[in-house]
């Protein structure tokens, strides 16, 4: 399902939550959403007193928040200092993941950290990668609201058409492309028998 949406040749950095389907994507780098991780930690702490009062919860929360804060300070920091602090935080996270924890909830969360160790700090070293997938969720919100109001499509064909149109509209918006010109160019490309993978390809061919 995920590879069908992204394509087998996807080489970007996939920023996502911890849904298992994303682990099947073999190409490109990954960054797990730290907002989801912090939310899971908080929800677990609210539901389990022993977890909230244990050592795992505050330590893990502190390191995750420190990583996010460090990225925000990166523009004003010396490169060597940023690298040193980033590596120290990565090491702290690895130690938490490998630790021996008494609470079952802590062991479960530690197992998640260990499984995704390489995908929790990608954002520290790539300026184009964010620590959360909040941007993607904000982009999806209009479609989710529209679906909630309308009740969704009544046919598979309608659902597919809606998904394609919303994808084109959002992509045009993010690339700062004029909507009418974008739709016109795409339709002309389709009528000409072309199948561009990206709007940028389409406009490059039209230029």
ZADO-1210 file (C-alpha; in nm, 4 decimals, padded with zeros to 6 digits):
<atoms>
<atom x="00.0000" y="00.0000" z="00.0000" code="UNK" pos="1"/>
<atom x="00.2661" y="00.2540" z="00.1055" code="UNK" pos="2"/>
<atom x="00.5037" y="00.1616" z="-00.1777" code="UNK" pos="3"/>
<atom x="00.2109" y="00.1867" z="-00.4170" code="UNK" pos="4"/>
<atom x="00.1568" y="00.5478" z="-00.3143" code="UNK" pos="5"/>
<atom x="00.5218" y="00.6543" z="-00.3058" code="UNK" pos="6"/>
<atom x="00.6499" y="00.4397" z="-00.5911" code="UNK" pos="7"/>
<atom x="00.9349" y="00.1906" z="-00.5826" code="UNK" pos="8"/>
<atom x="01.1876" y="00.4526" z="-00.6934" code="UNK" pos="9"/>
<atom x="01.1239" y="00.6867" z="-00.3985" code="UNK" pos="10"/>
<atom x="01.4545" y="00.8299" z="-00.2781" code="UNK" pos="11"/>
<atom x="01.3449" y="01.1128" z="-00.0521" code="UNK" pos="12"/>
<atom x="01.3315" y="01.1161" z="00.3270" code="UNK" pos="13"/>
<atom x="01.0105" y="00.9621" z="00.4559" code="UNK" pos="14"/>
<atom x="00.8848" y="01.1429" z="00.7670" code="UNK" pos="15"/>
<atom x="00.6116" y="00.9328" z="00.9261" code="UNK" pos="16"/>
<atom x="00.4550" y="00.7987" z="01.2409" code="UNK" pos="17"/>
<atom x="00.5341" y="00.4490" z="01.3665" code="UNK" pos="18"/>
<atom x="00.2854" y="00.2594" z="01.1497" code="UNK" pos="19"/>
<atom x="00.4489" y="-00.0728" z="01.0588" code="UNK" pos="20"/>
<atom x="00.3787" y="-00.0387" z="00.6877" code="UNK" pos="21"/>
<atom x="00.6422" y="00.2328" z="00.6553" code="UNK" pos="22"/>
<atom x="00.9192" y="-00.0080" z="00.7534" code="UNK" pos="23"/>
<atom x="00.8668" y="-00.1933" z="00.4252" code="UNK" pos="24"/>
<atom x="00.9952" y="00.1047" z="00.2279" code="UNK" pos="25"/>
<atom x="01.3535" y="00.0037" z="00.1525" code="UNK" pos="26"/>
<atom x="01.4706" y="00.3122" z="-00.0376" code="UNK" pos="27"/>
<atom x="01.5461" y="00.6588" z="00.0948" code="UNK" pos="28"/>
<atom x="01.6101" y="00.7809" z="00.4487" code="UNK" pos="29"/>
<atom x="01.3478" y="00.7845" z="00.7246" code="UNK" pos="30"/>
<atom x="01.2566" y="01.0142" z="01.0104" code="UNK" pos="31"/>
<atom x="01.0014" y="00.9088" z="01.2668" code="UNK" pos="32"/>
<atom x="00.7685" y="01.1777" z="01.3947" code="UNK" pos="33"/>
<atom x="00.8887" y="01.2859" z="01.7367" code="UNK" pos="34"/>
<atom x="00.5588" y="01.4596" z="01.8098" code="UNK" pos="35"/>
<atom x="00.3875" y="01.1206" z="01.7842" code="UNK" pos="36"/>
<atom x="00.6523" y="00.9704" z="02.0103" code="UNK" pos="37"/>
<atom x="00.6105" y="01.2411" z="02.2743" code="UNK" pos="38"/>
<atom x="00.2334" y="01.2025" z="02.2552" code="UNK" pos="39"/>
<atom x="00.2598" y="00.8259" z="02.3027" code="UNK" pos="40"/>
<atom x="00.4872" y="00.8783" z="02.6019" code="UNK" pos="41"/>
<atom x="00.2406" y="01.1234" z="02.7573" code="UNK" pos="42"/>
<atom x="-00.0624" y="00.9010" z="02.6936" code="UNK" pos="43"/>
<atom x="00.1174" y="00.6004" z="02.8406" code="UNK" pos="44"/>
<atom x="00.2174" y="00.8022" z="03.1474" code="UNK" pos="45"/>
<atom x="-00.1415" y="00.9153" z="03.1998" code="UNK" pos="46"/>
<atom x="-00.2661" y="00.5584" z="03.1835" code="UNK" pos="47"/>
<atom x="00.0044" y="00.3942" z="03.3955" code="UNK" pos="48"/>
<atom x="00.1207" y="00.5529" z="03.7213" code="UNK" pos="49"/>
<atom x="00.4244" y="00.3266" z="03.7518" code="UNK" pos="50"/>
<atom x="00.5437" y="00.4329" z="03.4083" code="UNK" pos="51"/>
<atom x="00.4904" y="00.8006" z="03.4876" code="UNK" pos="52"/>
<atom x="00.6866" y="00.7713" z="03.8114" code="UNK" pos="53"/>
<atom x="00.9642" y="00.5562" z="03.6661" code="UNK" pos="54"/>
<atom x="01.2924" y="00.6718" z="03.5144" code="UNK" pos="55"/>
<atom x="01.2213" y="00.5883" z="03.1509" code="UNK" pos="56"/>
<atom x="00.9472" y="00.8435" z="03.0901" code="UNK" pos="57"/>
<atom x="01.1253" y="01.1626" z="03.2068" code="UNK" pos="58"/>
<atom x="01.4605" y="01.0594" z="03.0570" code="UNK" pos="59"/>
<atom x="01.3208" y="00.9736" z="02.7161" code="UNK" pos="60"/>
<atom x="01.1009" y="01.2832" z="02.7080" code="UNK" pos="61"/>
<atom x="01.3945" y="01.5056" z="02.8051" code="UNK" pos="62"/>
<atom x="01.6237" y="01.3687" z="02.5337" code="UNK" pos="63"/>
<atom x="01.3589" y="01.3944" z="02.2606" code="UNK" pos="64"/>
<atom x="01.2764" y="01.7534" z="02.3565" code="UNK" pos="65"/>
<atom x="01.6475" y="01.8391" z="02.3718" code="UNK" pos="66"/>
<atom x="01.6965" y="01.7050" z="02.0180" code="UNK" pos="67"/>
<atom x="01.4141" y="01.9212" z="01.8844" code="UNK" pos="68"/>
<atom x="01.5458" y="02.2264" z="02.0708" code="UNK" pos="69"/>
<atom x="01.8987" y="02.1668" z="01.9404" code="UNK" pos="70"/>
<atom x="01.7806" y="02.1656" z="01.5791" code="UNK" pos="71"/>
<atom x="01.6114" y="02.5028" z="01.6314" code="UNK" pos="72"/>
<atom x="01.9391" y="02.6486" z="01.7636" code="UNK" pos="73"/>
<atom x="02.1493" y="02.5073" z="01.4809" code="UNK" pos="74"/>
<atom x="02.1663" y="02.8260" z="01.2653" code="UNK" pos="75"/>
<atom x="02.3380" y="03.0171" z="01.5451" code="UNK" pos="76"/>
<atom x="02.5729" y="02.7436" z="01.6659" code="UNK" pos="77"/>
<atom x="02.9309" y="02.6574" z="01.5630" code="UNK" pos="78"/>
<atom x="02.9314" y="02.3462" z="01.3459" code="UNK" pos="79"/>
<atom x="03.1569" y="02.1466" z="01.5777" code="UNK" pos="80"/>
<atom x="02.9498" y="02.2290" z="01.8840" code="UNK" pos="81"/>
<atom x="02.6279" y="02.1305" z="01.7119" code="UNK" pos="82"/>
<atom x="02.7789" y="01.8042" z="01.5904" code="UNK" pos="83"/>
<atom x="02.9100" y="01.7186" z="01.9377" code="UNK" pos="84"/>
<atom x="02.5796" y="01.7878" z="02.1106" code="UNK" pos="85"/>
<atom x="02.3838" y="01.6041" z="01.8425" code="UNK" pos="86"/>
<atom x="02.5995" y="01.2949" z="01.8761" code="UNK" pos="87"/>
<atom x="02.5717" y="01.3075" z="02.2554" code="UNK" pos="88"/>
<atom x="02.1919" y="01.3144" z="02.2339" code="UNK" pos="89"/>
<atom x="02.1944" y="01.0237" z="01.9880" code="UNK" pos="90"/>
<atom x="02.4072" y="00.8248" z="02.2289" code="UNK" pos="91"/>
<atom x="02.1726" y="00.9055" z="02.5175" code="UNK" pos="92"/>
<atom x="01.8801" y="00.7787" z="02.3139" code="UNK" pos="93"/>
<atom x="02.0641" y="00.4579" z="02.2282" code="UNK" pos="94"/>
<atom x="02.1389" y="00.3978" z="02.5973" code="UNK" pos="95"/>
<atom x="01.7731" y="00.4468" z="02.6856" code="UNK" pos="96"/>
<atom x="01.6725" y="00.2017" z="02.4135" code="UNK" pos="97"/>
<atom x="01.9173" y="-00.0622" z="02.5379" code="UNK" pos="98"/>
<atom x="01.8438" y="-00.0124" z="02.9085" code="UNK" pos="99"/>
<atom x="01.6859" y="-00.2650" z="03.1412" code="UNK" pos="100"/>
<atom x="01.3468" y="-00.1336" z="03.2484" code="UNK" pos="101"/>
<atom x="01.1096" y="-00.2781" z="03.5066" code="UNK" pos="102"/>
<atom x="00.7782" y="-00.1449" z="03.3802" code="UNK" pos="103"/>
<atom x="00.6328" y="-00.3372" z="03.0818" code="UNK" pos="104"/>
<atom x="00.5312" y="-00.0083" z="02.9224" code="UNK" pos="105"/>
<atom x="00.8910" y="00.1137" z="02.9447" code="UNK" pos="106"/>
<atom x="01.0166" y="-00.2080" z="02.7874" code="UNK" pos="107"/>
<atom x="00.7638" y="-00.1683" z="02.5059" code="UNK" pos="108"/>
<atom x="00.8691" y="00.1893" z="02.4374" code="UNK" pos="109"/>
<atom x="01.2383" y="00.0981" z="02.4611" code="UNK" pos="110"/>
<atom x="01.1812" y="-00.1746" z="02.2027" code="UNK" pos="111"/>
<atom x="01.0298" y="00.0840" z="01.9701" code="UNK" pos="112"/>
<atom x="01.3279" y="00.3141" z="02.0176" code="UNK" pos="113"/>
<atom x="01.5692" y="00.0309" z="01.9471" code="UNK" pos="114"/>
<atom x="01.3788" y="-00.0746" z="01.6353" code="UNK" pos="115"/>
<atom x="01.3844" y="00.2794" z="01.4938" code="UNK" pos="116"/>
<atom x="01.7182" y="00.4036" z="01.6288" code="UNK" pos="117"/>
<atom x="01.8401" y="00.5088" z="01.2861" code="UNK" pos="118"/>
<atom x="01.5205" y="00.6986" z="01.2094" code="UNK" pos="119"/>
<atom x="01.4858" y="00.9184" z="01.5171" code="UNK" pos="120"/>
<atom x="01.7624" y="01.1707" z="01.4552" code="UNK" pos="121"/>
<atom x="01.7851" y="01.2044" z="01.0773" code="UNK" pos="122"/>
<atom x="01.6481" y="01.5577" z="01.1097" code="UNK" pos="123"/>
<atom x="01.9510" y="01.6633" z="01.3132" code="UNK" pos="124"/>
<atom x="02.1809" y="01.6171" z="01.0155" code="UNK" pos="125"/>
<atom x="01.9583" y="01.7145" z="00.7227" code="UNK" pos="126"/>
<atom x="01.8440" y="02.0765" z="00.7119" code="UNK" pos="127"/>
<atom x="01.5504" y="01.9862" z="00.4866" code="UNK" pos="128"/>
<atom x="01.4062" y="01.7312" z="00.7296" code="UNK" pos="129"/>
<atom x="01.1782" y="01.8243" z="01.0188" code="UNK" pos="130"/>
<atom x="01.1460" y="01.6272" z="01.3448" code="UNK" pos="131"/>
<atom x="00.7711" y="01.5791" z="01.3000" code="UNK" pos="132"/>
<atom x="00.5224" y="01.5084" z="01.0238" code="UNK" pos="133"/>
<atom x="00.3056" y="01.8011" z="01.1333" code="UNK" pos="134"/>
<atom x="00.3457" y="01.9670" z="00.7938" code="UNK" pos="135"/>
<atom x="00.1981" y="01.6615" z="00.6190" code="UNK" pos="136"/>
<atom x="-00.0892" y="01.6384" z="00.8644" code="UNK" pos="137"/>
<atom x="-00.1711" y="02.0073" z="00.8158" code="UNK" pos="138"/>
<atom x="-00.1701" y="01.9519" z="00.4398" code="UNK" pos="139"/>
<atom x="-00.4154" y="01.6624" z="00.4783" code="UNK" pos="140"/>
<atom x="-00.6522" y="01.8451" z="00.7112" code="UNK" pos="141"/>
<atom x="-00.8681" y="02.0144" z="00.4407" code="UNK" pos="142"/>
<atom x="-00.9263" y="01.6770" z="00.2718" code="UNK" pos="143"/>
<atom x="-01.0124" y="01.5129" z="00.6044" code="UNK" pos="144"/>
<atom x="-01.2586" y="01.7899" z="00.6906" code="UNK" pos="145"/>
<atom x="-01.4186" y="01.7667" z="00.3456" code="UNK" pos="146"/>
<atom x="-01.4541" y="01.3894" z="00.3830" code="UNK" pos="147"/>
<atom x="-01.6081" y="01.4289" z="00.7259" code="UNK" pos="148"/>
<atom x="-01.8649" y="01.6785" z="00.5983" code="UNK" pos="149"/>
<atom x="-01.9524" y="01.4917" z="00.2794" code="UNK" pos="150"/>
<atom x="-01.9337" y="01.1419" z="00.4200" code="UNK" pos="151"/>
<atom x="-01.6788" y="01.0395" z="00.1592" code="UNK" pos="152"/>
<atom x="-01.7150" y="00.9116" z="-00.1972" code="UNK" pos="153"/>
<atom x="-01.9835" y="00.6585" z="-00.2839" code="UNK" pos="154"/>
<atom x="-01.7700" y="00.4671" z="-00.5305" code="UNK" pos="155"/>
<atom x="-01.4101" y="00.3556" z="-00.5721" code="UNK" pos="156"/>
<atom x="-01.3856" y="00.5596" z="-00.8917" code="UNK" pos="157"/>
<atom x="-01.5046" y="00.8706" z="-00.7092" code="UNK" pos="158"/>
<atom x="-01.2588" y="00.8134" z="-00.4247" code="UNK" pos="159"/>
<atom x="-00.9699" y="00.7730" z="-00.6683" code="UNK" pos="160"/>
<atom x="-01.0696" y="01.0853" z="-00.8619" code="UNK" pos="161"/>
<atom x="-01.0921" y="01.2856" z="-00.5398" code="UNK" pos="162"/>
<atom x="-00.7537" y="01.1622" z="-00.4214" code="UNK" pos="163"/>
<atom x="-00.5889" y="01.2539" z="-00.7516" code="UNK" pos="164"/>
<atom x="-00.7462" y="01.5998" z="-00.7674" code="UNK" pos="165"/>
<atom x="-00.6577" y="01.6833" z="-00.4073" code="UNK" pos="166"/>
<atom x="-00.3016" y="01.5598" z="-00.4626" code="UNK" pos="167"/>
<atom x="-00.2616" y="01.7768" z="-00.7727" code="UNK" pos="168"/>
<atom x="-00.4087" y="02.0824" z="-00.6002" code="UNK" pos="169"/>
<atom x="-00.1858" y="02.0444" z="-00.2954" code="UNK" pos="170"/>
<atom x="00.1264" y="01.9800" z="-00.5013" code="UNK" pos="171"/>
<atom x="00.0602" y="02.2878" z="-00.7132" code="UNK" pos="172"/>
<atom x="00.0135" y="02.4920" z="-00.3950" code="UNK" pos="173"/>
<atom x="00.3377" y="02.3680" z="-00.2375" code="UNK" pos="174"/>
<atom x="00.5301" y="02.4358" z="-00.5597" code="UNK" pos="175"/>
<atom x="00.3723" y="02.7822" z="-00.5915" code="UNK" pos="176"/>
<atom x="00.2295" y="02.6949" z="-00.9316" code="UNK" pos="177"/>
<atom x="-00.0754" y="02.8835" z="-01.0676" code="UNK" pos="178"/>
<atom x="-00.3729" y="02.6476" z="-01.0418" code="UNK" pos="179"/>
<atom x="-00.5382" y="02.7081" z="-01.3800" code="UNK" pos="180"/>
<atom x="-00.2069" y="02.6876" z="-01.5647" code="UNK" pos="181"/>
<atom x="-00.1151" y="02.3733" z="-01.3748" code="UNK" pos="182"/>
<atom x="-00.4386" y="02.1942" z="-01.4603" code="UNK" pos="183"/>
<atom x="-00.4179" y="02.3101" z="-01.8225" code="UNK" pos="184"/>
<atom x="-00.0602" y="02.1860" z="-01.8586" code="UNK" pos="185"/>
<atom x="-00.1410" y="01.8510" z="-01.7000" code="UNK" pos="186"/>
<atom x="-00.4449" y="01.7972" z="-01.9218" code="UNK" pos="187"/>
<atom x="-00.2475" y="01.8823" z="-02.2349" code="UNK" pos="188"/>
<atom x="00.0281" y="01.6430" z="-02.1282" code="UNK" pos="189"/>
<atom x="-00.2305" y="01.3697" z="-02.0696" code="UNK" pos="190"/>
<atom x="-00.3960" y="01.4285" z="-02.4068" code="UNK" pos="191"/>
<atom x="-00.0532" y="01.4093" z="-02.5692" code="UNK" pos="192"/>
<atom x="-00.0025" y="01.0641" z="-02.4197" code="UNK" pos="193"/>
<atom x="00.2534" y="01.1748" z="-02.1602" code="UNK" pos="194"/>
<atom x="00.2622" y="01.0472" z="-01.8034" code="UNK" pos="195"/>
<atom x="00.4774" y="01.2855" z="-01.5986" code="UNK" pos="196"/>
<atom x="00.5722" y="01.1678" z="-01.2513" code="UNK" pos="197"/>
<atom x="00.6007" y="01.5202" z="-01.1116" code="UNK" pos="198"/>
<atom x="00.4495" y="01.8572" z="-01.1846" code="UNK" pos="199"/>
<atom x="00.8030" y="01.9901" z="-01.2167" code="UNK" pos="200"/>
<atom x="00.8629" y="01.7443" z="-01.5007" code="UNK" pos="201"/>
<atom x="00.5454" y="01.8575" z="-01.6719" code="UNK" pos="202"/>
<atom x="00.6354" y="02.2256" z="-01.6583" code="UNK" pos="203"/>
<atom x="00.9908" y="02.1514" z="-01.7673" code="UNK" pos="204"/>
<atom x="00.8574" y="01.9763" z="-02.0765" code="UNK" pos="205"/>
<atom x="00.6147" y="02.2574" z="-02.1458" code="UNK" pos="206"/>
<atom x="00.8799" y="02.5294" z="-02.1191" code="UNK" pos="207"/>
</atoms>
